[in-house]
Amino acid sequence: MSRGLVFDLQRYAVHDGPGIRTLVFLKGCPLRCAWCCNPESQKAEPESLRRHGAMETVGREMDAQDVLDEIARDRDFYRNSGGGATFSGGEPFFQPEFLRGLLEGCRSRGIHAAVETCGYASADIILALEPLVDLFFFDLKVLDKEDHLHWTGWDNGLILENFKSLAARCPNKLVPRLTVVPGISDCRQNLSGMAELLRGAGLRDIELLEYHPLGSDKWEALGRESLCRPDAALSGRALTEAARSLSQQGITCCVP
Ligand code: SF4
């Protein structure tokens, strides 16, 4: 069975999908979002992080089978709550064969499988694995191409194409998400663009996530500098304003 790099595994989560879930965080992401709250997830190899004065290694190679055994421990909880497993990251599609093994394993065990993606992956890979995914959380960021390049390291052409493809193919299992980062993703132009994108794709709902600065210390702990320090004091208000703006444009907002 395939092997891959995992940087965290959390049991008994009650977010990122229905019911009680096990969250599996795959390491490696093609983007470099300036506000990333899990910067230790970005590099596709184990790395060292200083925490509480001691160095620790983030990322361990695991067999898909071992991850699946871990997930299957809470099968009864999933059955009773309508839960399952959510593969997050990093970017899960960045390790396609590993992800395939995990998704196939969930499917054969009857475990609901969700994937949280930034959408920056080959369309062939996403569409090939789509039938094995029960729910996609698709993290949209900024719609202006140049701004996206500036804040994440890549423009968003591929991401938007993949979003539209999934919306056309499986709208009922696609959950668009937007982290409302004060001063970056909450501007009027970006929110109007989001509403237009969703309407154009035949979607009417979005999940809004509040920006929180939990990642700030981690950048330092990794010996890296983040490109920005959004004002976390403005997060709550930015979220409320974004929800109001999108609602006025016919989009139903959910804050999970
Ligand atoms: S896509 Fe997610 S994991 Fe990757 S850099 Fe951006 S916020 Fe971090």
py3Dmol code that shows the C-alpha trace and the ligand (Angstrom):
import py3Dmol

protein = """\
ATOM      1  CA  MET A   1       0.000   0.000   0.000  1.00  0.00           C
ATOM      2  CA  SER A   2       1.100   3.600  -0.595  1.00  0.00           C
ATOM      3  CA  ARG A   3       3.091   5.631   1.867  1.00  0.00           C
ATOM      4  CA  GLY A   4       2.975   9.346   2.503  1.00  0.00           C
ATOM      5  CA  LEU A   5       3.895  12.168   4.799  1.00  0.00           C
ATOM      6  CA  VAL A   6       1.493  13.091   7.600  1.00  0.00           C
ATOM      7  CA  PHE A   7       2.041  15.939  10.033  1.00  0.00           C
ATOM      8  CA  ASP A   8      -0.932  15.533  12.331  1.00  0.00           C
ATOM      9  CA  LEU A   9      -3.850  13.249  13.047  1.00  0.00           C
ATOM     10  CA  GLN A  10      -6.707  14.378  15.280  1.00  0.00           C
ATOM     11  CA  ARG A  11      -9.502  12.164  16.546  1.00  0.00           C
ATOM     12  CA  TYR A  12     -12.957  13.204  17.765  1.00  0.00           C
ATOM     13  CA  ALA A  13     -13.108  16.416  15.715  1.00  0.00           C
ATOM     14  CA  VAL A  14     -16.528  17.950  15.234  1.00  0.00           C
ATOM     15  CA  HIS A  15     -15.691  20.259  12.351  1.00  0.00           C
ATOM     16  CA  ASP A  16     -14.521  19.864   8.750  1.00  0.00           C
ATOM     17  CA  GLY A  17     -17.431  17.619   7.882  1.00  0.00           C
ATOM     18  CA  PRO A  18     -20.519  16.080   9.451  1.00  0.00           C
ATOM     19  CA  GLY A  19     -20.541  14.146  12.715  1.00  0.00           C
ATOM     20  CA  ILE A  20     -17.493  13.024  14.657  1.00  0.00           C
ATOM     21  CA  ARG A  21     -14.400  12.839  12.490  1.00  0.00           C
ATOM     22  CA  THR A  22     -10.764  11.926  12.336  1.00  0.00           C
ATOM     23  CA  LEU A  23      -8.738  14.653  10.666  1.00  0.00           C
ATOM     24  CA  VAL A  24      -5.609  13.595   8.820  1.00  0.00           C
ATOM     25  CA  PHE A  25      -3.212  16.378   7.851  1.00  0.00           C
ATOM     26  CA  LEU A  26      -1.005  15.536   4.893  1.00  0.00           C
ATOM     27  CA  LYS A  27       2.242  17.433   4.647  1.00  0.00           C
ATOM     28  CA  GLY A  28       3.199  19.426   1.561  1.00  0.00           C
ATOM     29  CA  CYS A  29       1.421  22.267  -0.207  1.00  0.00           C
ATOM     30  CA  PRO A  30       2.184  24.024  -3.479  1.00  0.00           C
ATOM     31  CA  LEU A  31       0.914  27.379  -2.157  1.00  0.00           C
ATOM     32  CA  ARG A  32       2.601  29.706   0.307  1.00  0.00           C
ATOM     33  CA  CYS A  33      -0.324  31.704   1.667  1.00  0.00           C
ATOM     34  CA  ALA A  34       1.003  34.612   3.663  1.00  0.00           C
ATOM     35  CA  TRP A  35      -1.605  34.085   6.397  1.00  0.00           C
ATOM     36  CA  CYS A  36      -1.230  30.264   6.586  1.00  0.00           C
ATOM     37  CA  CYS A  37      -2.003  29.067  10.108  1.00  0.00           C
ATOM     38  CA  ASN A  38      -0.188  25.782   9.470  1.00  0.00           C
ATOM     39  CA  PRO A  39       3.093  26.876   7.876  1.00  0.00           C
ATOM     40  CA  GLU A  40       4.651  23.631   9.108  1.00  0.00           C
ATOM     41  CA  SER A  41       2.409  21.878   6.581  1.00  0.00           C
ATOM     42  CA  GLN A  42       3.896  23.567   3.543  1.00  0.00           C
ATOM     43  CA  LYS A  43       7.202  21.820   2.837  1.00  0.00           C
ATOM     44  CA  ALA A  44       6.959  18.322   1.395  1.00  0.00           C
ATOM     45  CA  GLU A  45       9.546  16.902   3.748  1.00  0.00           C
ATOM     46  CA  PRO A  46       9.897  16.577   7.531  1.00  0.00           C
ATOM     47  CA  GLU A  47      11.209  19.725   9.145  1.00  0.00           C
ATOM     48  CA  SER A  48      12.264  21.003  12.545  1.00  0.00           C
ATOM     49  CA  LEU A  49      10.254  23.380  14.634  1.00  0.00           C
ATOM     50  CA  ARG A  50      11.172  24.888  17.987  1.00  0.00           C
ATOM     51  CA  ARG A  51       8.285  24.475  20.416  1.00  0.00           C
ATOM     52  CA  HIS A  52       8.422  25.353  24.130  1.00  0.00           C
ATOM     53  CA  GLY A  53      12.197  25.662  23.881  1.00  0.00           C
ATOM     54  CA  ALA A  54      12.734  22.203  22.374  1.00  0.00           C
ATOM     55  CA  MET A  55      13.193  21.151  18.780  1.00  0.00           C
ATOM     56  CA  GLU A  56      10.650  18.751  17.337  1.00  0.00           C
ATOM     57  CA  THR A  57      10.280  17.146  13.945  1.00  0.00           C
ATOM     58  CA  VAL A  58       7.115  17.833  12.023  1.00  0.00           C
ATOM     59  CA  GLY A  59       6.036  15.199   9.517  1.00  0.00           C
ATOM     60  CA  ARG A  60       6.355  11.425   9.575  1.00  0.00           C
ATOM     61  CA  GLU A  61       6.109   8.908   6.828  1.00  0.00           C
ATOM     62  CA  MET A  62       3.203   6.508   7.275  1.00  0.00           C
ATOM     63  CA  ASP A  63       1.663   3.601   5.411  1.00  0.00           C
ATOM     64  CA  ALA A  64      -1.845   4.293   4.199  1.00  0.00           C
ATOM     65  CA  GLN A  65      -2.780   1.065   5.958  1.00  0.00           C
ATOM     66  CA  ASP A  66      -1.600   2.421   9.330  1.00  0.00           C
ATOM     67  CA  VAL A  67      -3.512   5.651   8.825  1.00  0.00           C
ATOM     68  CA  LEU A  68      -6.616   3.666   7.902  1.00  0.00           C
ATOM     69  CA  ASP A  69      -6.246   1.465  10.992  1.00  0.00           C
ATOM     70  CA  GLU A  70      -6.111   4.605  13.081  1.00  0.00           C
ATOM     71  CA  ILE A  71      -9.185   6.035  11.353  1.00  0.00           C
ATOM     72  CA  ALA A  72     -11.111   2.782  11.713  1.00  0.00           C
ATOM     73  CA  ARG A  73     -10.693   2.819  15.519  1.00  0.00           C
ATOM     74  CA  ASP A  74     -13.569   5.284  15.736  1.00  0.00           C
ATOM     75  CA  ARG A  75     -15.891   3.563  13.335  1.00  0.00           C
ATOM     76  CA  ASP A  76     -18.668   3.284  15.925  1.00  0.00           C
ATOM     77  CA  PHE A  77     -18.562   7.027  16.512  1.00  0.00           C
ATOM     78  CA  TYR A  78     -18.798   7.659  12.785  1.00  0.00           C
ATOM     79  CA  ARG A  79     -21.741   5.296  12.475  1.00  0.00           C
ATOM     80  CA  ASN A  80     -23.639   6.900  15.344  1.00  0.00           C
ATOM     81  CA  SER A  81     -22.909  10.508  14.381  1.00  0.00           C
ATOM     82  CA  GLY A  82     -22.801  10.354  10.585  1.00  0.00           C
ATOM     83  CA  GLY A  83     -19.092  11.202  10.725  1.00  0.00           C
ATOM     84  CA  GLY A  84     -15.969   9.908   9.029  1.00  0.00           C
ATOM     85  CA  ALA A  85     -12.502  11.029   7.995  1.00  0.00           C
ATOM     86  CA  THR A  86     -11.338  14.354   6.586  1.00  0.00           C
ATOM     87  CA  PHE A  87      -8.073  14.646   4.699  1.00  0.00           C
ATOM     88  CA  SER A  88      -6.577  18.084   5.022  1.00  0.00           C
ATOM     89  CA  GLY A  89      -3.133  19.577   4.921  1.00  0.00           C
ATOM     90  CA  GLY A  90      -1.148  21.076   3.495  1.00  0.00           C
ATOM     91  CA  GLU A  91      -2.735  20.060   0.251  1.00  0.00           C
ATOM     92  CA  PRO A  92      -3.926  16.433   0.122  1.00  0.00           C
ATOM     93  CA  PHE A  93      -3.812  16.246  -3.690  1.00  0.00           C
ATOM     94  CA  PHE A  94      -0.089  17.031  -3.459  1.00  0.00           C
ATOM     95  CA  GLN A  95       0.342  13.323  -2.515  1.00  0.00           C
ATOM     96  CA  PRO A  96      -2.082  11.795  -5.022  1.00  0.00           C
ATOM     97  CA  GLU A  97      -1.168   8.121  -4.684  1.00  0.00           C
ATOM     98  CA  PHE A  98      -1.199   8.267  -0.909  1.00  0.00           C
ATOM     99  CA  LEU A  99      -4.521  10.085  -0.981  1.00  0.00           C
ATOM    100  CA  ARG A 100      -5.899   7.528  -3.416  1.00  0.00           C
ATOM    101  CA  GLY A 101      -4.937   4.717  -1.032  1.00  0.00           C
ATOM    102  CA  LEU A 102      -6.605   6.495   1.872  1.00  0.00           C
ATOM    103  CA  LEU A 103      -9.774   7.250  -0.057  1.00  0.00           C
ATOM    104  CA  GLU A 104     -10.033   3.723  -1.433  1.00  0.00           C
ATOM    105  CA  GLY A 105      -9.507   2.370   2.059  1.00  0.00           C
ATOM    106  CA  CYS A 106     -12.294   4.555   3.443  1.00  0.00           C
ATOM    107  CA  ARG A 107     -14.620   3.596   0.617  1.00  0.00           C
ATOM    108  CA  SER A 108     -14.030  -0.129   1.077  1.00  0.00           C
ATOM    109  CA  ARG A 109     -14.670   0.223   4.832  1.00  0.00           C
ATOM    110  CA  GLY A 110     -17.817   2.316   4.335  1.00  0.00           C
ATOM    111  CA  ILE A 111     -16.246   5.370   6.009  1.00  0.00           C
ATOM    112  CA  HIS A 112     -17.364   8.822   4.812  1.00  0.00           C
ATOM    113  CA  ALA A 113     -14.372  10.694   3.360  1.00  0.00           C
ATOM    114  CA  ALA A 114     -14.007  14.447   2.973  1.00  0.00           C
ATOM    115  CA  VAL A 115     -11.088  16.307   1.404  1.00  0.00           C
ATOM    116  CA  GLU A 116     -10.122  19.887   2.117  1.00  0.00           C
ATOM    117  CA  THR A 117      -8.268  21.343  -0.860  1.00  0.00           C
ATOM    118  CA  CYS A 118      -6.855  24.632  -2.074  1.00  0.00           C
ATOM    119  CA  GLY A 119      -7.575  23.392  -5.590  1.00  0.00           C
ATOM    120  CA  TYR A 120      -4.020  23.781  -6.846  1.00  0.00           C
ATOM    121  CA  ALA A 121      -3.518  20.341  -8.394  1.00  0.00           C
ATOM    122  CA  SER A 122      -3.690  18.761 -11.816  1.00  0.00           C
ATOM    123  CA  ALA A 123      -7.273  18.546 -13.060  1.00  0.00           C
ATOM    124  CA  ASP A 124      -6.613  14.933 -14.097  1.00  0.00           C
ATOM    125  CA  ILE A 125      -5.736  13.997 -10.528  1.00  0.00           C
ATOM    126  CA  ILE A 126      -8.688  15.770  -8.942  1.00  0.00           C
ATOM    127  CA  LEU A 127     -11.204  14.377 -11.391  1.00  0.00           C
ATOM    128  CA  ALA A 128      -9.743  10.868 -11.184  1.00  0.00           C
ATOM    129  CA  LEU A 129     -10.144  10.835  -7.391  1.00  0.00           C
ATOM    130  CA  GLU A 130     -13.455  12.694  -7.322  1.00  0.00           C
ATOM    131  CA  PRO A 131     -15.625   9.536  -7.303  1.00  0.00           C
ATOM    132  CA  LEU A 132     -13.888   8.420  -4.088  1.00  0.00           C
ATOM    133  CA  VAL A 133     -14.561  11.711  -2.273  1.00  0.00           C
ATOM    134  CA  ASP A 134     -17.860  12.181  -0.436  1.00  0.00           C
ATOM    135  CA  LEU A 135     -17.371  15.880   0.300  1.00  0.00           C
ATOM    136  CA  PHE A 136     -14.986  18.570  -0.944  1.00  0.00           C
ATOM    137  CA  PHE A 137     -14.126  21.640   1.110  1.00  0.00           C
ATOM    138  CA  PHE A 138     -12.703  23.979  -1.516  1.00  0.00           C
ATOM    139  CA  ASP A 139     -10.723  26.868  -0.023  1.00  0.00           C
ATOM    140  CA  LEU A 140     -11.039  29.943  -2.188  1.00  0.00           C
ATOM    141  CA  LYS A 141      -8.788  32.879  -1.400  1.00  0.00           C
ATOM    142  CA  VAL A 142      -8.442  35.979  -3.542  1.00  0.00           C
ATOM    143  CA  LEU A 143      -9.838  36.254  -7.048  1.00  0.00           C
ATOM    144  CA  ASP A 144      -7.589  38.892  -8.557  1.00  0.00           C
ATOM    145  CA  LYS A 145      -4.907  36.955 -10.399  1.00  0.00           C
ATOM    146  CA  GLU A 146      -2.030  39.274  -9.482  1.00  0.00           C
ATOM    147  CA  ASP A 147      -3.100  39.508  -5.855  1.00  0.00           C
ATOM    148  CA  HIS A 148      -3.351  35.741  -5.670  1.00  0.00           C
ATOM    149  CA  LEU A 149       0.163  35.439  -7.056  1.00  0.00           C
ATOM    150  CA  HIS A 150       1.415  37.990  -4.559  1.00  0.00           C
ATOM    151  CA  TRP A 151      -0.210  36.442  -1.481  1.00  0.00           C
ATOM    152  CA  THR A 152       0.100  32.725  -2.274  1.00  0.00           C
ATOM    153  CA  GLY A 153       2.988  32.400  -4.727  1.00  0.00           C
ATOM    154  CA  TRP A 154       0.851  31.240  -7.668  1.00  0.00           C
ATOM    155  CA  ASP A 155      -1.883  32.729  -9.765  1.00  0.00           C
ATOM    156  CA  ASN A 156      -5.333  31.218  -9.450  1.00  0.00           C
ATOM    157  CA  GLY A 157      -6.061  30.102 -13.044  1.00  0.00           C
ATOM    158  CA  LEU A 158      -5.741  26.382 -12.328  1.00  0.00           C
ATOM    159  CA  ILE A 159      -7.633  26.684  -9.040  1.00  0.00           C
ATOM    160  CA  LEU A 160     -10.609  28.408 -10.618  1.00  0.00           C
ATOM    161  CA  GLU A 161     -10.731  25.899 -13.472  1.00  0.00           C
ATOM    162  CA  ASN A 162     -10.783  23.040 -10.978  1.00  0.00           C
ATOM    163  CA  PHE A 163     -13.445  24.749  -8.905  1.00  0.00           C
ATOM    164  CA  LYS A 164     -15.693  25.182 -11.926  1.00  0.00           C
ATOM    165  CA  SER A 165     -15.107  21.585 -13.038  1.00  0.00           C
ATOM    166  CA  LEU A 166     -16.134  20.222  -9.644  1.00  0.00           C
ATOM    167  CA  ALA A 167     -19.130  22.560  -9.494  1.00  0.00           C
ATOM    168  CA  ALA A 168     -20.280  21.230 -12.856  1.00  0.00           C
ATOM    169  CA  ARG A 169     -19.611  17.603 -12.029  1.00  0.00           C
ATOM    170  CA  CYS A 170     -20.663  17.252  -8.404  1.00  0.00           C
ATOM    171  CA  PRO A 171     -22.257  20.450  -7.022  1.00  0.00           C
ATOM    172  CA  ASN A 172     -23.924  18.598  -4.167  1.00  0.00           C
ATOM    173  CA  LYS A 173     -20.674  17.543  -2.611  1.00  0.00           C
ATOM    174  CA  LEU A 174     -18.776  20.796  -3.119  1.00  0.00           C
ATOM    175  CA  VAL A 175     -18.514  23.217  -0.185  1.00  0.00           C
ATOM    176  CA  PRO A 176     -16.790  26.489  -1.109  1.00  0.00           C
ATOM    177  CA  ARG A 177     -14.911  28.139   1.739  1.00  0.00           C
ATOM    178  CA  LEU A 178     -13.341  31.509   2.280  1.00  0.00           C
ATOM    179  CA  THR A 179     -11.080  32.505   5.135  1.00  0.00           C
ATOM    180  CA  VAL A 180     -11.860  36.156   5.742  1.00  0.00           C
ATOM    181  CA  VAL A 181      -8.402  37.675   6.188  1.00  0.00           C
ATOM    182  CA  PRO A 182      -8.682  41.353   7.185  1.00  0.00           C
ATOM    183  CA  GLY A 183      -7.155  43.587   4.552  1.00  0.00           C
ATOM    184  CA  ILE A 184      -6.646  40.756   2.068  1.00  0.00           C
ATOM    185  CA  SER A 185      -9.681  38.621   1.212  1.00  0.00           C
ATOM    186  CA  ASP A 186     -12.381  40.839   2.714  1.00  0.00           C
ATOM    187  CA  CYS A 187     -12.301  43.733   0.252  1.00  0.00           C
ATOM    188  CA  ARG A 188     -15.479  44.616  -1.600  1.00  0.00           C
ATOM    189  CA  GLN A 189     -14.006  43.653  -4.962  1.00  0.00           C
ATOM    190  CA  ASN A 190     -13.031  40.190  -3.753  1.00  0.00           C
ATOM    191  CA  LEU A 191     -16.406  39.524  -2.158  1.00  0.00           C
ATOM    192  CA  SER A 192     -18.268  40.646  -5.281  1.00  0.00           C
ATOM    193  CA  GLY A 193     -16.032  38.401  -7.331  1.00  0.00           C
ATOM    194  CA  MET A 194     -16.786  35.480  -4.983  1.00  0.00           C
ATOM    195  CA  ALA A 195     -20.516  36.027  -5.310  1.00  0.00           C
ATOM    196  CA  GLU A 196     -20.202  36.171  -9.079  1.00  0.00           C
ATOM    197  CA  LEU A 197     -18.040  33.056  -9.198  1.00  0.00           C
ATOM    198  CA  LEU A 198     -20.517  31.098  -7.077  1.00  0.00           C
ATOM    199  CA  ARG A 199     -23.553  32.242  -9.017  1.00  0.00           C
ATOM    200  CA  GLY A 200     -21.808  31.480 -12.311  1.00  0.00           C
ATOM    201  CA  ALA A 201     -21.070  27.978 -11.042  1.00  0.00           C
ATOM    202  CA  GLY A 202     -24.688  27.478  -9.992  1.00  0.00           C
ATOM    203  CA  LEU A 203     -23.849  27.559  -6.269  1.00  0.00           C
ATOM    204  CA  ARG A 204     -25.516  29.666  -3.604  1.00  0.00           C
ATOM    205  CA  ASP A 205     -23.692  28.788  -0.381  1.00  0.00           C
ATOM    206  CA  ILE A 206     -20.301  29.425   1.126  1.00  0.00           C
ATOM    207  CA  GLU A 207     -18.634  28.710   4.447  1.00  0.00           C
ATOM    208  CA  LEU A 208     -16.820  31.671   5.944  1.00  0.00           C
ATOM    209  CA  LEU A 209     -13.914  31.033   8.289  1.00  0.00           C
ATOM    210  CA  GLU A 210     -12.575  33.621  10.663  1.00  0.00           C
ATOM    211  CA  TYR A 211      -8.886  34.421  10.361  1.00  0.00           C
ATOM    212  CA  HIS A 212      -6.981  33.628  13.518  1.00  0.00           C
ATOM    213  CA  PRO A 213      -3.324  34.340  14.164  1.00  0.00           C
ATOM    214  CA  LEU A 214      -2.457  30.917  15.608  1.00  0.00           C
ATOM    215  CA  GLY A 215       0.100  30.406  12.873  1.00  0.00           C
ATOM    216  CA  SER A 216       2.102  33.556  13.623  1.00  0.00           C
ATOM    217  CA  ASP A 217       4.314  31.974  16.272  1.00  0.00           C
ATOM    218  CA  LYS A 218       4.858  28.918  14.127  1.00  0.00           C
ATOM    219  CA  TRP A 219       6.435  30.967  11.331  1.00  0.00           C
ATOM    220  CA  GLU A 220       8.998  32.151  13.828  1.00  0.00           C
ATOM    221  CA  ALA A 221       9.437  28.690  15.284  1.00  0.00           C
ATOM    222  CA  LEU A 222      10.244  27.440  11.791  1.00  0.00           C
ATOM    223  CA  GLY A 223      12.792  30.205  11.331  1.00  0.00           C
ATOM    224  CA  ARG A 224      10.721  31.754   8.532  1.00  0.00           C
ATOM    225  CA  GLU A 225       9.090  35.087   8.116  1.00  0.00           C
ATOM    226  CA  SER A 226       5.496  35.448   6.972  1.00  0.00           C
ATOM    227  CA  LEU A 227       4.696  37.999   4.320  1.00  0.00           C
ATOM    228  CA  CYS A 228       1.984  39.653   6.372  1.00  0.00           C
ATOM    229  CA  ARG A 229       0.577  40.001   9.848  1.00  0.00           C
ATOM    230  CA  PRO A 230      -3.162  40.591   9.404  1.00  0.00           C
ATOM    231  CA  ASP A 231      -4.726  42.466  12.293  1.00  0.00           C
ATOM    232  CA  ALA A 232      -6.463  39.681  14.221  1.00  0.00           C
ATOM    233  CA  ALA A 233      -8.387  42.267  16.265  1.00  0.00           C
ATOM    234  CA  LEU A 234     -10.352  43.008  13.100  1.00  0.00           C
ATOM    235  CA  SER A 235     -11.172  39.370  12.300  1.00  0.00           C
ATOM    236  CA  GLY A 236     -14.595  39.148  13.929  1.00  0.00           C
ATOM    237  CA  ARG A 237     -15.831  42.342  12.374  1.00  0.00           C
ATOM    238  CA  ALA A 238     -14.384  41.455   8.967  1.00  0.00           C
ATOM    239  CA  LEU A 239     -16.239  38.148   9.105  1.00  0.00           C
ATOM    240  CA  THR A 240     -19.546  39.812   9.980  1.00  0.00           C
ATOM    241  CA  GLU A 241     -19.129  42.400   7.247  1.00  0.00           C
ATOM    242  CA  ALA A 242     -18.188  39.768   4.663  1.00  0.00           C
ATOM    243  CA  ALA A 243     -21.248  37.693   5.573  1.00  0.00           C
ATOM    244  CA  ARG A 244     -23.458  40.758   5.232  1.00  0.00           C
ATOM    245  CA  SER A 245     -21.970  41.725   1.876  1.00  0.00           C
ATOM    246  CA  LEU A 246     -22.280  38.220   0.431  1.00  0.00           C
ATOM    247  CA  SER A 247     -25.829  37.809   1.759  1.00  0.00           C
ATOM    248  CA  GLN A 248     -26.810  41.040   0.038  1.00  0.00           C
ATOM    249  CA  GLN A 249     -25.514  39.495  -3.159  1.00  0.00           C
ATOM    250  CA  GLY A 250     -27.715  36.426  -2.775  1.00  0.00           C
ATOM    251  CA  ILE A 251     -25.162  34.097  -1.198  1.00  0.00           C
ATOM    252  CA  THR A 252     -26.033  32.108   1.916  1.00  0.00           C
ATOM    253  CA  CYS A 253     -23.152  32.205   4.381  1.00  0.00           C
ATOM    254  CA  CYS A 254     -22.461  29.610   7.021  1.00  0.00           C
ATOM    255  CA  VAL A 255     -19.900  30.112   9.774  1.00  0.00           C
ATOM    256  CA  PRO A 256     -19.034  26.592  10.942  1.00  0.00           C
TER     257      PRO A 256
END
"""
ligand_1 = """\
8
SF4
S -3.282 26.377 0.861
Fe -3.673 26.120 3.050
S -1.962 24.869 3.791
Fe -1.364 25.674 1.775
S -0.224 27.517 2.264
Fe -2.346 28.102 1.884
S -3.322 28.147 3.907
Fe -1.393 27.007 4.091
"""
view = py3Dmol.view(width=600, height=400)
view.addModel(protein, "pdb")
view.setStyle({"model": 0}, {"cartoon": {"style": "trace"}})
view.addModel(ligand_1, "xyz")
view.setStyle({"model": 1}, {"stick": {}})
view.zoomTo()
view.show()
